[in-house]
Amino acid sequence: MKNDMLKNILIWTVVATIMLSIFNHFSGQQMMGKSSQLAYSDFIQKVHNGQVSQVSIDGQTIHGVYTNGQAFTTINPGDVGLMGDLLDYHVKVIAHLPEKQSVLMQIFISWFPMLLLIAIWIFFMRSMGGGIGGKGGPMSFGKSKARMMTEDQVKVTLEDVAGADEAKEEVGEIVDFLRDPEKYQNLGGNIPRGVLMVGPPGTGKTLLAKAIAGEAKVPFFSISGSDFVEMFVGVGASRVRDMFEQAKAHAPCIIFIDEIDAVGRSRGAGMGGGNDEREQTLNQMLVEMDGFEGNEGVIVIAATNRADVLDPALLRPGRFDRQVTVGLPDVRGREQILKVHMRKVPLSDDVKPALIARGTPGFSGADLANLVNEAALFAARGNERLVTQAHFEKAKDKILMGVERKSMVMSEEEKKLTAYHEAGHAIVGYLVPEHDPVYKVSIMPRGRALGVTMYLPEEDSYSYSKRKLESQLSSLYGGRIAEEMIFGAEAVTTGASNDIMRATQIARNMVTKWGLSDRLGPLMYEEEDNGSLMGSSRNANVSGEISKEIDMEIRKLIDRNYERAEKLLTDNISILHAMADALMKYETIDADQVKNLMEGKESGEPKDWKESDDGKDDGSSKLSSSQSQETTKTDLSDNHDDSVNDAEPKLH
């Protein structure tokens, strides 16, 4: 970096010196001409008057000296009688031979300013893009944008990948092949040319690809699928060719293409048909992976979240003929991932990775890395030297429930309504069968919600029963029912809008997708929305009569569970009041307090709660008089929302 700076300073100094010299040369000539120029007629008159003592003739330019020693300059317009006048009046004449310049020198002098401008332009182009045809230059559109990392630069190994044991086993033989290819070739075996890693975002697909290269000690080319596609036709195909040429020169090596669905979507779906730029790029990739020329030692690893949209030709044997699923880690995998990320963090003795792993179901590897980072930030804000278990709990609450909006304050009436709403969710969720245990209930505004009821499963779940789904329906309506019971039907707020939306969608999926309706049976009446269980649209092939029956079955499910939730809250009205009072006092209650209240005991204080000197809460959530009611109601469309905690079921 220092050498480059000195080089730039030297170049700019030379350029400035040249420009200054040219400026001084031309300005000097102009100044000299203005200060000593003499008209030719005046010159002849002064010669006749005897005022000129000496002249020096250089072509048409005459440099002379007066008798008083002052110099002058004039131009001979072609007077043939000049020499006679000078000799008649005894003027000393000095003549010079004309200076001869070569044609090349004349051309150089006339073109020097233009050449200087061209040189400066080339210098700037090299500084910005590496030259006309170099990397990043204007003629480098067809060059590959893949970033190469040598075997010494890739520091990641399979030991750094945790929570994906099955995926590591799948790619283990690729590492073995790159280390010792003759072991497989002697037996006639061929390693897969391409490996497609499929999984949700943040599960470690890119990390696993780097670990393969780091373990095998081979070069690693990394590129995104979007880097191939440009507005110019043919650029993407050219970049694919250039990338594979570079890979062949460094074989054995690994090419990693992230988000390959950007370029590998099924052909024929684009606006341009067969001439579409993206499809040309895909065709070139198909040829390079399994064309006439072999790519021995070049293994292509691609990652995507959407394997269902890829072109079938890309997935056939000989190309991406092996798919490795990198899914969300289980509780044991989460513990291993946490231990990997905790290596860089100074931990207190009370930190238990196993306990944190059990409380973070559904977290990906990226989520867990973020959890460790947030915990370290909490410790740093408190000027702590070690990260404790309490910091991890705060970080988990922040990720699951959102950031506490301490600046947003609530009125006592709004706070009381929110407390009953969240208590209704918690009581119904506690009493219905197969529901996830209540982890924490809070009326502290977090994110877009004014209150949160958070559930955490005791273990990872991979399928959901009809009983469990109906329990979720009941708990979702617990908040609205509690509002109506305590404050009356006219006082029910918009806070249950998200609860109603989620309950309706679960009931619709139970009837139309999951075959959990006794009347309609195990048939699918709606299309899957690309793997999303919560987003769907009506199937146009369903008759009007069936659509009516679907609506009736959905209504029957909702009514049955609404009535169950209403009965549970009516039978436990005293617990509802006690839990709302506890929330008004502490603002947040944990699982132990909920259990005490459900058993008819005193709630007790939260483990990390401290009263102020006057025995009351600090009032950080009270609504100021300047806060308008309209602003408060704006957030009520999403308040009391526990959707961030209670993940929707993912059935298979």
C-alpha positions in Angstrom: 0.0 0.0 0.0 2.8 2.4 0.9 4.7 1.6 -2.3 1.6 2.3 -4.4 1.1 5.6 -2.7 4.7 6.7 -3.4 4.3 5.5 -7.0 1.2 7.6 -7.5 2.9 10.7 -5.9 5.9 10.3 -8.2 3.7 10.0 -11.3 1.6 13.0 -10.4 4.8 15.0 -9.7 6.2 14.2 -13.2 2.9 15.1 -14.9 2.6 18.4 -13.0 6.2 19.3 -13.9 5.6 18.7 -17.6 2.4 20.7 -17.6 4.1 23.6 -15.7 7.1 23.6 -18.2 4.7 23.8 -21.2 2.8 26.6 -19.6 5.9 28.6 -18.8 7.3 28.1 -22.3 4.2 29.4 -24.1 3.5 32.1 -21.6 7.2 33.2 -21.7 7.1 33.6 -25.5 3.9 35.6 -25.3 5.4 37.9 -22.6 8.6 38.4 -24.6 6.6 39.2 -27.8 4.5 41.8 -26.0 7.4 43.6 -24.2 10.0 44.0 -27.1 8.0 43.9 -30.4 8.8 46.8 -32.8 6.9 47.7 -35.9 8.9 47.2 -39.1 8.2 50.7 -40.4 9.5 52.2 -37.1 12.6 49.9 -37.4 13.4 51.3 -40.9 12.9 54.9 -39.6 15.3 54.3 -36.7 17.9 52.8 -39.0 17.7 56.0 -41.2 18.1 58.1 -38.1 21.2 56.2 -37.0 19.6 54.9 -33.8 20.3 51.2 -34.5 23.8 49.9 -33.9 23.5 46.1 -34.5 21.0 43.5 -35.8 20.9 39.7 -35.8 18.8 38.1 -38.6 17.4 34.7 -37.9 15.1 33.9 -40.9 12.4 36.5 -40.8 13.0 37.5 -37.2 15.3 40.4 -36.6 16.8 41.0 -33.1 18.5 44.4 -32.8 20.2 46.7 -30.4 19.7 50.5 -30.2 22.7 52.8 -29.8 21.7 53.2 -26.2 22.0 49.4 -25.6 18.3 48.6 -25.5 17.2 45.4 -27.3 14.2 45.0 -29.6 12.6 42.5 -32.0 10.8 42.9 -35.3 9.7 40.8 -38.3 10.9 41.3 -41.9 7.8 41.2 -44.1 10.1 40.4 -47.2 11.8 43.7 -47.8 14.5 42.9 -50.4 16.2 46.3 -49.9 16.8 45.8 -46.2 20.4 44.7 -46.5 21.3 47.8 -48.6 19.8 50.2 -46.0 21.6 48.5 -43.1 25.0 48.7 -44.9 24.4 52.3 -46.0 23.8 53.4 -42.4 26.7 51.4 -41.0 24.6 48.9 -39.0 26.5 45.8 -37.9 24.7 42.7 -39.4 24.9 39.2 -37.9 23.3 36.3 -39.8 22.4 32.8 -38.7 21.8 29.6 -40.6 18.2 28.4 -40.4 17.6 25.7 -37.8 16.7 22.4 -39.5 14.1 20.2 -37.6 13.3 16.7 -38.6 9.8 15.8 -39.7 9.4 13.4 -36.7 10.4 16.2 -34.3 7.9 18.6 -35.9 5.2 16.0 -35.7 6.1 15.2 -32.1 6.0 18.9 -31.1 2.7 19.5 -32.7 1.1 16.3 -31.3 2.7 16.5 -27.8 -0.4 17.9 -26.0 -2.6 15.2 -27.5 -0.2 12.5 -26.6 0.0 13.8 -23.1 -3.8 13.7 -22.7 -3.9 10.1 -24.1 -1.2 9.1 -21.6 -3.2 10.6 -18.7 -6.4 8.9 -19.8 -4.6 5.5 -20.0 -3.2 6.1 -16.5 -6.7 6.7 -15.1 -8.2 3.7 -16.9 -5.5 1.5 -15.5 -6.0 2.9 -12.0 -9.8 2.3 -12.1 -10.1 -1.0 -14.0 -6.8 -2.6 -14.7 -6.3 -1.4 -18.3 -8.2 -1.7 -21.6 -8.5 -5.5 -21.6 -7.5 -6.2 -18.0 -9.7 -7.2 -15.1 -12.5 -4.8 -14.8 -11.6 -2.8 -17.9 -14.0 -1.9 -20.7 -13.1 -4.9 -22.8 -13.4 -7.4 -19.9 -17.1 -8.0 -20.0 -16.6 -11.7 -21.0 -14.1 -12.4 -18.3 -15.1 -14.5 -15.3 -15.9 -12.7 -12.0 -15.0 -15.7 -10.0 -12.8 -14.9 -7.0 -10.0 -17.5 -6.6 -8.7 -18.5 -3.2 -5.5 -20.6 -3.2 -5.1 -23.6 -0.9 -3.2 -21.5 1.6 -6.0 -18.8 1.8 -8.8 -21.3 2.6 -8.5 -21.7 6.4 -11.9 -23.4 7.0 -12.0 -27.1 7.6 -14.7 -29.6 8.3 -14.0 -29.2 12.0 -15.4 -25.7 11.7 -18.7 -27.0 10.3 -21.1 -28.3 13.0 -24.7 -29.4 13.1 -24.6 -31.0 9.6 -23.1 -34.5 10.2 -25.1 -36.1 7.3 -24.0 -33.4 4.8 -20.3 -33.8 6.0 -20.5 -37.5 5.3 -21.9 -36.9 1.8 -19.0 -34.6 0.9 -16.4 -36.6 2.7 -15.6 -38.8 -0.4 -15.2 -35.6 -2.5 -12.4 -34.5 -0.1 -10.9 -38.0 -0.4 -11.0 -37.9 -4.2 -9.3 -34.5 -4.4 -6.6 -35.8 -2.1 -6.0 -39.1 -3.8 -7.9 -39.3 -7.2 -6.0 -42.4 -8.3 -7.7 -44.4 -5.5 -11.0 -44.1 -7.4 -9.7 -44.0 -10.9 -7.9 -47.3 -10.6 -11.2 -49.0 -9.9 -13.0 -47.2 -12.7 -15.0 -44.9 -10.4 -15.8 -41.3 -11.2 -16.5 -38.7 -8.5 -19.6 -36.7 -9.0 -19.0 -33.7 -11.3 -21.4 -31.5 -9.4 -22.8 -31.3 -5.9 -26.0 -29.3 -5.3 -26.5 -28.2 -1.7 -30.1 -27.5 -0.9 -31.4 -26.0 2.3 -32.9 -22.9 4.1 -30.8 -19.7 4.3 -28.1 -19.6 6.9 -27.7 -23.4 7.3 -24.0 -23.3 6.3 -24.0 -24.3 2.6 -21.2 -21.8 1.7 -19.3 -22.7 4.8 -19.4 -26.4 3.9 -18.1 -25.7 0.4 -15.2 -23.8 1.8 -14.5 -26.5 4.2 -14.2 -29.1 1.4 -11.6 -26.9 -0.3 -9.8 -26.2 2.9 -9.8 -29.9 3.9 -8.6 -31.1 0.4 -6.0 -28.2 0.1 -7.1 -27.2 -3.4 -7.9 -23.8 -5.0 -11.4 -22.5 -4.5 -13.3 -20.4 -7.1 -16.3 -18.6 -5.7 -19.0 -16.8 -7.7 -22.7 -15.9 -7.5 -25.2 -17.0 -10.1 -26.2 -13.3 -10.6 -22.6 -12.5 -11.7 -23.2 -14.4 -15.0 -26.2 -12.4 -16.2 -25.7 -9.1 -17.9 -27.7 -6.9 -20.2 -25.4 -7.8 -23.2 -26.3 -11.1 -24.9 -23.5 -13.6 -24.8 -21.6 -12.1 -21.9 -22.8 -14.8 -19.4 -21.8 -17.7 -21.7 -18.4 -16.1 -22.2 -17.9 -15.8 -18.4 -18.9 -19.4 -18.0 -16.2 -20.5 -20.6 -13.6 -18.3 -19.0 -14.4 -19.6 -15.5 -14.0 -23.2 -16.5 -10.8 -22.4 -18.5 -9.3 -20.9 -15.3 -10.5 -23.9 -13.3 -8.9 -26.4 -15.7 -5.6 -24.5 -15.4 -5.7 -24.9 -11.6 -7.1 -28.4 -11.5 -7.8 -30.2 -9.2 -10.0 -27.4 -7.8 -13.5 -26.5 -6.7 -15.9 -24.1 -8.3 -18.6 -22.8 -5.9 -21.7 -21.1 -7.4 -23.9 -19.5 -4.8 -27.6 -18.9 -5.6 -27.5 -20.9 -8.8 -31.2 -20.6 -9.3 -30.5 -17.0 -10.6 -29.1 -18.6 -13.8 -30.2 -22.2 -13.6 -34.0 -21.8 -13.8 -36.0 -24.0 -16.2 -35.6 -23.0 -19.8 -38.6 -21.8 -21.8 -40.0 -19.7 -19.0 -38.3 -16.4 -19.9 -39.5 -13.6 -22.1 -36.8 -14.1 -24.7 -37.4 -17.8 -25.4 -34.3 -19.7 -26.6 -32.3 -16.5 -27.3 -32.7 -15.2 -23.7 -29.3 -14.3 -22.2 -30.0 -16.3 -19.1 -30.8 -19.4 -21.1 -27.7 -19.1 -23.2 -25.7 -18.9 -20.0 -27.4 -22.0 -18.7 -26.8 -23.8 -22.0 -23.1 -23.0 -21.8 -22.9 -24.2 -18.2 -24.5 -27.5 -19.2 -22.0 -28.0 -22.0 -19.0 -27.2 -19.8 -20.1 -29.6 -17.0 -20.7 -32.6 -19.3 -19.7 -31.7 -22.8 -17.3 -33.2 -25.3 -14.3 -31.9 -23.3 -13.6 -33.5 -20.0 -13.2 -31.4 -16.9 -11.1 -33.8 -14.8 -10.4 -32.6 -11.4 -12.9 -29.8 -11.5 -15.8 -30.2 -9.1 -18.7 -27.8 -9.2 -20.5 -27.2 -5.9 -23.7 -25.1 -6.1 -26.0 -23.8 -3.4 -29.7 -22.9 -3.6 -32.8 -22.5 -1.5 -35.0 -23.3 -4.5 -34.1 -26.7 -6.0 -37.6 -27.0 -7.4 -37.1 -24.3 -10.0 -33.9 -25.6 -11.5 -33.8 -27.0 -15.0 -34.0 -30.8 -15.1 -31.0 -31.0 -17.4 -28.9 -29.4 -14.7 -29.9 -32.1 -12.2 -29.3 -35.2 -14.4 -26.4 -37.6 -13.7 -23.2 -36.3 -15.1 -23.9 -32.7 -14.0 -25.4 -32.0 -10.6 -25.9 -35.7 -9.9 -25.7 -35.5 -6.2 -27.9 -33.4 -3.9 -26.9 -32.7 -0.4 -29.6 -31.4 1.9 -28.3 -29.0 4.5 -31.3 -28.5 6.8 -31.9 -26.8 10.1 -29.8 -28.4 12.9 -31.4 -30.4 15.7 -30.8 -29.8 19.4 -27.5 -31.6 19.3 -26.4 -29.8 16.2 -27.3 -26.5 17.7 -25.2 -27.2 20.7 -22.2 -28.0 18.5 -22.7 -24.9 16.4 -22.9 -22.8 19.6 -19.6 -24.3 20.8 -17.9 -23.4 17.5 -19.0 -19.8 17.7 -18.3 -19.5 21.4 -14.6 -20.2 20.9 -14.0 -16.5 20.2 -16.0 -15.3 23.1 -14.8 -15.1 26.8 -17.5 -17.1 28.6 -18.5 -17.2 32.2 -18.7 -20.6 34.0 -22.5 -20.4 34.2 -22.9 -20.6 30.4 -24.5 -23.9 29.3 -24.6 -24.4 25.5 -26.9 -27.4 25.9 -29.5 -25.3 27.7 -29.3 -22.6 25.1 -29.6 -25.1 22.3 -32.8 -26.5 23.9 -34.3 -23.0 24.0 -33.6 -22.2 20.3 -35.6 -24.6 18.2 -35.7 -23.7 14.5 -32.5 -21.6 14.7 -30.2 -21.9 11.7 -26.4 -21.7 12.0 -26.5 -18.0 11.1 -29.1 -17.4 13.7 -27.0 -19.0 16.4 -23.9 -17.0 15.3 -26.1 -13.9 15.6 -27.2 -15.1 19.1 -23.6 -15.4 20.3 -22.7 -12.0 18.8 -25.7 -10.3 20.4 -24.8 -11.8 23.8 -21.3 -10.4 23.5 -22.7 -7.0 22.6 -24.9 -7.1 25.7 -21.8 -7.9 27.8 -19.8 -5.1 26.2 -22.6 -2.5 26.9 -22.5 -3.5 30.5 -18.7 -3.2 30.7 -18.5 -6.9 31.6 -15.3 -8.9 31.1 -17.2 -12.2 30.5 -20.3 -13.2 28.7 -22.8 -14.8 31.1 -25.9 -17.0 30.7 -28.0 -13.9 31.4 -26.5 -12.2 28.4 -27.5 -15.1 26.2 -31.0 -15.1 27.6 -31.3 -11.4 26.8 -30.0 -12.0 23.3 -32.4 -14.8 22.8 -35.4 -12.7 23.9 -34.2 -9.9 21.5 -34.0 -12.3 18.5 -37.3 -14.1 19.3 -39.5 -11.3 20.5 -37.8 -8.2 19.1 -36.1 -5.2 20.7 -37.7 -3.6 23.7 -39.2 -0.3 22.8 -38.5 1.5 26.0 -39.1 4.8 24.4 -42.6 3.9 23.6 -44.8 4.2 26.7 -48.4 3.0 27.2 -51.3 4.3 29.2 -52.6 2.3 32.1 -55.8 1.5 30.2 -53.8 0.2 27.2 -51.4 -1.6 29.4 -54.2 -3.3 31.3 -55.9 -4.4 28.0 -52.6 -5.8 26.7 -52.1 -7.7 30.0 -55.4 -9.4 29.8 -54.9 -10.2 26.1 -51.5 -11.9 26.7 -52.8 -13.6 29.8 -55.6 -15.1 27.7 -53.1 -16.5 25.2 -50.9 -18.0 28.0 -53.8 -19.6 30.0 -55.3 -21.3 27.0 -51.9 -22.4 25.7 -51.1 -23.8 29.1 -54.3 -25.9 29.4 -54.9 -27.3 25.9 -53.3 -30.6 25.1 -50.0 -31.0 23.2 -49.4 -27.2 23.1 -45.8 -25.9 23.4 -45.1 -24.8 27.0 -45.3 -21.1 27.8 -41.8 -19.7 28.0 -42.4 -16.0 28.7 -45.3 -13.5 28.7 -44.5 -9.8 28.3 -46.5 -6.5 27.9 -43.3 -4.6 27.2 -43.5 -3.3 23.6 -41.1 -5.2 21.3 -40.7 -4.6 17.6 -44.2 -4.0 16.2 -46.0 -5.8 19.0 -47.3 -4.2 22.2 -47.2 -7.5 23.9 -45.8 -11.0 23.4 -46.7 -14.5 24.6 -43.8 -16.7 23.7 -43.9 -20.5 23.5 -40.9 -22.8 23.3 -41.2 -26.6 22.5 -39.5 -29.0 24.8 -38.0 -30.9 21.8 -37.7 -30.5 18.1 -40.9 -31.4 16.2 -41.0 -32.6 12.6 -44.7 -33.3 12.2 -47.9 -32.0 13.9 -51.0 -33.9 15.0 -54.5 -32.7 14.5 -54.9 -32.3 18.3 -51.8 -30.0 18.4 -53.0 -27.9 15.5 -56.4 -27.4 17.1 -54.7 -26.5 20.4 -52.9 -23.7 18.5 -56.2 -22.5 17.1 -57.6 -22.3 20.6 -54.6 -20.4 22.0 -54.6 -17.9 19.2 -58.2 -16.9 20.1 -57.4 -16.7 23.8 -56.3 -13.1 23.7 -59.4 -11.8 21.8 -61.8 -13.8 24.1 -60.1 -12.4 27.2 -60.6 -8.8 26.0 -64.3 -9.5 25.3 -64.8 -11.1 28.7 -63.2 -8.4 30.7 -64.0 -5.2 28.8 -67.1 -6.2 26.8 -67.7 -6.8 23.1 -67.6 -3.1 22.2 -64.1 -2.7 23.7 -62.5 -5.5 21.6 -59.5 -4.0 19.8 -57.7 -4.7 16.5 -54.9 -6.4 18.4 -56.1 -9.9 17.4 -55.9 -9.3 13.7 -52.7 -11.3 13.3 -54.1 -14.0 15.5 -57.2 -14.3 13.4 -55.2 -14.4 10.2 -52.9 -17.1 11.4 -55.7 -19.2 12.8 -57.7 -18.9 9.6 -54.7 -20.0 7.6 -54.0 -23.0 9.8 -57.6 -24.1 9.6 -57.6 -23.7 5.8 -54.4 -25.8 5.5 -55.9 -28.5 7.7 -58.9 -28.8 5.4 -57.4 -28.2 2.0 -53.8 -29.5 2.2 -53.3 -31.8 5.2 -56.4 -34.0 4.9 -57.5 -33.4 8.5 -61.2 -32.8 7.7 -63.5 -35.8 8.4 -66.1 -34.5 5.9 -63.8 -33.7 2.9 -61.3 -36.5 3.6 -57.6 -36.9 2.7 -57.6 -34.9 -0.5 -55.6 -31.8 -1.6 -57.8 -28.9 -2.7 -55.1 -26.3 -2.9 -51.7 -26.1 -4.6 -48.6 -26.0 -2.5 -47.1 -22.5 -2.6 -43.5 -23.4 -3.4 -43.0 -25.2 -0.1 -44.6 -22.4 2.0 -47.3 -23.9 4.2 -48.8 -20.6 5.2 -49.1 -18.9 1.8 -51.5 -20.5 -0.6 -54.2 -19.8 -3.2 -57.4 -21.4 -4.1 -57.2 -24.1 -6.8 -59.2 -23.0 -9.8 -60.3 -26.7 -10.5 -62.3 -26.9 -7.3 -66.1 -26.7 -7.9 -68.3 -24.1 -6.3 -70.0 -26.8 -4.1 -66.7 -28.1 -2.8 -65.6 -24.5 -2.1 -68.7 -24.0 0.0 -68.0 -27.2 1.9 -64.4 -26.1 2.5 -65.6 -22.8 4.0 -68.1 -24.6 6.2 -65.4 -27.0 7.5 -63.0 -24.1 8.2 -65.8 -22.3 10.1 -66.6 -25.5 12.1 -62.9 -25.8 13.1 -62.7 -22.2 14.2 -66.0 -22.2 16.1 -65.2 -25.4 18.0 -61.8 -24.2 19.2 -63.1 -20.6 19.9 -65.8 -22.1 22.2 -63.2 -24.3 23.9 -60.9 -21.3 24.6 -63.9 -19.3 25.9 -64.9 -22.1 28.3 -61.3 -22.5 29.6 -61.0 -18.8 30.3 -64.5 -18.7 32.0 -63.6 -21.6 34.2 -60.3 -20.0 35.2 -61.4 -16.3 35.4 -59.6 -15.9 38.8 -56.3 -17.0 37.2 -56.9 -14.6 34.3 -57.2 -11.7 36.8 -54.1 -12.9 38.8 -51.9 -13.2 35.7 -53.0 -9.8 34.4 -52.2 -8.2 37.8 -48.7 -9.9 37.7 -48.1 -8.5 34.2 -49.2 -5.1 35.3 -46.7 -5.3 38.2 -43.7 -7.0 36.6 -44.4 -6.3 32.9 -42.7 -9.7 32.0 -43.3 -13.0 33.7 -41.4 -16.3 33.0 -42.4 -19.9 32.9 -42.0 -20.5 36.6 -44.4 -17.6 37.4 -46.9 -18.8 34.9 -46.8 -22.3 36.5 -47.3 -20.8 40.0 -50.3 -18.8 38.8 -51.9 -21.7 37.1 -51.6 -23.7 40.3 -53.3 -21.0 42.3 -50.2 -19.7 44.0 -48.6 -16.3 44.2 -46.6 -15.6 41.0 -43.4 -14.5 42.8 -40.8 -12.2 41.2 -39.0 -12.9 38.0 -35.4 -14.0 38.5 -33.9 -10.8 37.0 -36.5 -8.3 38.2 -35.7 -5.6 40.7 -38.1 -3.1 42.2 -37.3 0.6 42.4 -37.0 2.4 45.7 -40.7 3.1 46.0 -41.7 -0.5 45.3 -43.2 0.3 41.9 -42.1 -0.3 38.4 -40.0 2.3 36.8 -42.8 3.4 34.5 -40.7 3.1 31.4 -43.7 1.9 29.4 -46.3 4.5 30.5 -47.8 6.5 27.7 -46.8 10.2 27.8 -49.5 12.8 27.5 -48.0 13.9 24.2 -48.4 10.4 22.7 -51.6 10.5 20.5 -54.1 7.8 20.7 -54.0 7.5 16.9 -50.3 6.7 17.0 -50.9 4.0 19.6 -53.7 2.4 17.6 -51.4 2.2 14.6 -49.3 -0.5 16.3 -52.4 -2.4 17.5 -52.8 -4.1 14.1 -49.8 -6.2 15.1 -49.9 -5.9 18.9 -50.2 -8.9 21.2 -48.5 -10.8 18.4 -46.8 -14.1 19.3 -46.2 -15.1 15.7 -42.5 -14.4 16.0 -42.2 -17.1 18.7 -44.7 -19.8 17.7 -43.4 -21.0 14.4 -46.0 -22.4 12.0 -46.0 -26.2 11.6 -44.0 -27.6 8.8 -45.6 -30.8 7.8 -44.2 -33.3 5.4 
